[in-house]
Amino acid sequence: MNAKQRKTLEAIFRDPVSPAIVWADIETLLISIGCRCVEGSGSRVRFEKGRMIASFHRPHPDRHAKRYQVRDARMFLKELGIEP
């Protein structure tokens, strides 16, 4: 995990939930911790690590993640044992 990914991780766990996290940064973070990215139809994307799976819809047309997406990413990271 590089410095930018660590900052993204810290932003995901910050309260109140930030609406200013770029979705691509969340994807890069999840891939850097060993998640496999599986493209679905349309804007669907799934991240898998072992038996843990998290499904998301990429935000569009905006590039920033919605608050509920940040919360879902936080929950998935906690389940994987990843916290800042």
Secondary structure, 3 states (H helix, E strand, C coil): CCHHHHHHHHHHHCCCCCCCCEHHHHHHHHHHCCCEEEECCCCEEEEEECCEEEEEECCCCCCECCHHHHHHHHHHHHHCCCCC
